[in-house]
Amino acid sequence: MSFNTMAGNPFSFIKDIIAIKTPKKPTLVLRMIVFVFAMVCGVYICSICLKQISTHGRAGFLDVPVIQKPCPEPQIEPWEIPHVHYPKPKTYSRAECACNPVRYFAILSMQRSGSGWFETLLNNHTNISSNGEIFSVKVRRSNISTIVETLDKIYNLDWLSSASKNECTAAVGLKWMLNQGLMQHHAEIVDYFNAWGVSVIFLFRRNLLRRMISVLANLYDRDAKLLNGTHKSHVHSPHEAEILANYKPMINATLLIPNLKKVEETTAKALEYFKSTRHIIVYYEDVVKNHTLIDIQDFLKVPRRQLKSRQVKIHKGSISSQIRNWDDVQKTLKGTHYESFLHADYRK
């Protein structure tokens, strides 16, 4: 642009300057940036509002976790710790008794050794639950897996029976005969007892001849059903006991000593197999003379109580009056170390 031109037309010069200074129109890219920024800001603001609305809407339904306080350490000797448990049943809540310690036990015995009567005495205690002869049902002892599964259910307080107490049970267990899978799987069962701190109560009879009388009489009644066509292994009235006691078995004198030896050997094996467990040995004759079971209550660490049973003893008095072929039996045992069985007696 020449000077002359500027001189001749000054407004043209000013127009050119204005044209140079005027900014360019926004490009498409700039518009897109502004648009995206606006969208992001909008989404952010909406999300904040939605969170506030959600918080207000759920204010009355907050899931507040319940903090369960651990049970206080019991005031016991260190050796007792493995024997103290706090089971959590699946079928009910122990509620306020959740921190009441529970001890596990098992009564190991033989048929007709007074275990039924002994167990009723234990179950008379408010805090003891002994669930009966559970493994008399064969399927429960068919293999070690079913045995362990059954034991787990018992000791977790999930086994419901007439002996089940309330949530505050302090000792729970069962009655287990030696011929109900116990000896067959003794190694695995000992491991289980020691792992879970199960205490063992051995219950035997000293006078094995009296036990034999009871076994034979009970076998006879299974078929004869002397009580109005009903077989009963245990009775609750003196009248019923007298009816059953009227039967006097005939004992095979030839097999008498071998049978007594077999029972002795089985008892000795059981004591040997389970010697590593925490255990106590109880004899039926001692319980008959003093059925307070103070030693057993102390063994299970439960408060001492007076214990009662409704069961009535069937065979009483002199043993000579309970065997049909008494002379043969007396002749067979005389001069052997079993001779004492002929004289041992108790009146209760």
Secondary structure as the mmCIF struct_conf table of DSSP 4:
data_model
#
loop_
_struct_conf.conf_type_id
_struct_conf.id
_struct_conf.beg_label_comp_id
_struct_conf.beg_label_asym_id
_struct_conf.beg_label_seq_id
_struct_conf.end_label_comp_id
_struct_conf.end_label_asym_id
_struct_conf.end_label_seq_id
HELX_RH_AL_P HELX_RH_AL_P1 PHE A 3 GLY A 8
HELX_RH_AL_P HELX_RH_AL_P2 PRO A 10 LYS A 21
BEND BEND1 THR A 22 THR A 22
HELX_LH_PP_P HELX_LH_PP_P1 PRO A 23 THR A 27
HELX_RH_AL_P HELX_RH_AL_P3 LEU A 28 GLY A 57
TURN_TY1_P TURN_TY1_P1 ARG A 58 ARG A 58
HELX_RH_3T_P HELX_RH_3T_P1 ALA A 59 PHE A 61
HELX_LH_PP_P HELX_LH_PP_P2 GLN A 68 PRO A 74
BEND BEND2 GLN A 75 GLN A 75
HELX_RH_3T_P HELX_RH_3T_P2 PRO A 78 HIS A 83
STRN STRN1 HIS A 85 HIS A 85
BEND BEND3 LYS A 90 TYR A 92
HELX_RH_3T_P HELX_RH_3T_P3 ALA A 95 CYS A 97
TURN_TY1_P TURN_TY1_P2 ALA A 98 CYS A 99
BEND BEND4 ASN A 100 ASN A 100
STRN STRN2 VAL A 102 VAL A 102
STRN STRN3 ARG A 103 SER A 109
TURN_TY1_P TURN_TY1_P3 GLN A 111 ARG A 112
BEND BEND5 SER A 113 GLY A 114
HELX_RH_AL_P HELX_RH_AL_P4 SER A 115 ASN A 123
TURN_TY1_P TURN_TY1_P4 ASN A 124 ASN A 124
BEND BEND6 HIS A 125 HIS A 125
TURN_TY1_P TURN_TY1_P5 THR A 126 ASN A 127
STRN STRN4 ILE A 128 SER A 130
HELX_RH_3T_P HELX_RH_3T_P4 ILE A 134 SER A 136
BEND BEND7 VAL A 137 VAL A 137
HELX_RH_3T_P HELX_RH_3T_P5 LYS A 138 ARG A 141
BEND BEND8 SER A 142 ASN A 143
HELX_RH_AL_P HELX_RH_AL_P5 ILE A 144 TYR A 155
TURN_TY1_P TURN_TY1_P6 ASN A 156 LEU A 157
TURN_TY1_P TURN_TY1_P7 SER A 162 ALA A 163
TURN_TY1_P TURN_TY1_P8 GLU A 167 CYS A 168
STRN STRN5 ALA A 171 MET A 177
HELX_RH_PI_P HELX_RH_PI_P1 LEU A 178 LEU A 182
TURN_TY1_P TURN_TY1_P9 MET A 183 HIS A 185
HELX_RH_AL_P HELX_RH_AL_P6 HIS A 186 TRP A 196
TURN_TY1_P TURN_TY1_P10 GLY A 197 GLY A 197
STRN STRN6 VAL A 198 PHE A 204
BEND BEND9 ARG A 206 ARG A 206
HELX_RH_AL_P HELX_RH_AL_P7 LEU A 208 ALA A 224
TURN_TY1_P TURN_TY1_P11 LEU A 226 LEU A 226
STRN STRN7 LEU A 227 LEU A 227
TURN_TY1_P TURN_TY1_P12 ASN A 228 GLY A 229
STRN STRN8 THR A 230 THR A 230
BEND BEND10 SER A 233 HIS A 234
STRN STRN9 VAL A 235 VAL A 235
BEND BEND11 HIS A 236 SER A 237
HELX_RH_AL_P HELX_RH_AL_P8 PRO A 238 ALA A 245
TURN_TY1_P TURN_TY1_P13 ASN A 246 ASN A 246
HELX_LH_PP_P HELX_LH_PP_P3 PRO A 249 ILE A 251
HELX_RH_AL_P HELX_RH_AL_P9 ALA A 253 TYR A 273
TURN_TY1_P TURN_TY1_P14 PHE A 274 SER A 276
BEND BEND12 THR A 277 THR A 277
STRN STRN10 HIS A 279 TYR A 283
HELX_RH_AL_P HELX_RH_AL_P10 TYR A 284 LYS A 289
TURN_TY1_P TURN_TY1_P15 HIS A 291 THR A 292
HELX_RH_AL_P HELX_RH_AL_P11 ILE A 294 PHE A 299
TURN_TY1_P TURN_TY1_P16 LEU A 300 LYS A 301
STRN STRN11 VAL A 312 VAL A 312
BEND BEND13 ILE A 314 HIS A 315
BEND BEND14 GLY A 317 GLY A 317
HELX_RH_3T_P HELX_RH_3T_P6 ILE A 319 GLN A 322
TURN_TY1_P TURN_TY1_P17 ARG A 324 ASN A 325
HELX_RH_AL_P HELX_RH_AL_P12 TRP A 326 LEU A 333
TURN_TY1_P TURN_TY1_P18 LYS A 334 GLY A 335
BEND BEND15 THR A 336 THR A 336
TURN_TY1_P TURN_TY1_P19 HIS A 337 TYR A 338
HELX_RH_3T_P HELX_RH_3T_P7 GLU A 339 LEU A 342
TURN_TY1_P TURN_TY1_P20 HIS A 343 HIS A 343
#
